Each structure stands twice: as C-alpha cells, then as structure tokens.
Amino acid sequence: MIVGLFTPTAGDIIVNGSNILTHPVEAKQSIGYVPDIPFLYEKLTGREFLYFIGGLFRIPKLFCMTVLMNSSAILKSAVGLINGRKTIRRE
C-alpha cells in the first residue's frame, strides 16, 4: 500500500508529508522501491539498469555517466574485467 500497488481500504498513508492517494508522485519520490520480480530489468545491460535507477531518483545522466566510468575503471583493474560491458546477463 505504501508504494501504491494496493489501494488502502481505510485510513491515510502519508509519506514525507505527502498523501499517497492524493499526491502519489510526491510521495513516491521519497520511496526507494524496486520490485523483486523485475520484468524490464532482464532486458537491460548493467549500465542501462544503473541509468534507469538513476533516472528514477532524478540523478542527472551526466553525473551517472561520470560515476559509472570511474567505478568501471576501478572494478576493471581490481578484478581484471576486460569485455562484456554491453552484455545482457542471462541465467
């Protein structure tokens, strides 16, 4: 109910001062919800997924790109990653 998936049958849900029913966008901006069955995520690369999540939190794409580039360089040198940057992981 808090994230808006179910409608409450009674009472109010106030998130950070915003009512989830009357001001859902404002209320959801304060919630970090990622569903445990992600239908979209399996179609994204790791980089696309991180950009998507950054967009949900309104993090500017240029900032995300900079952080990802720096983090990627550190991880590549730490664990020896070379290829696979644009690979969609399937199990």
Secondary structure, 3 states (H helix, E strand, C coil): CCCCCCCCCCCCCEECCEECCCCHHHHHCCCCCCCCCCCCHHHCCHHHHHHHHHHHCCCCHHHHHHHHHHHHHHHHHHHCCCCCCCCCCCC
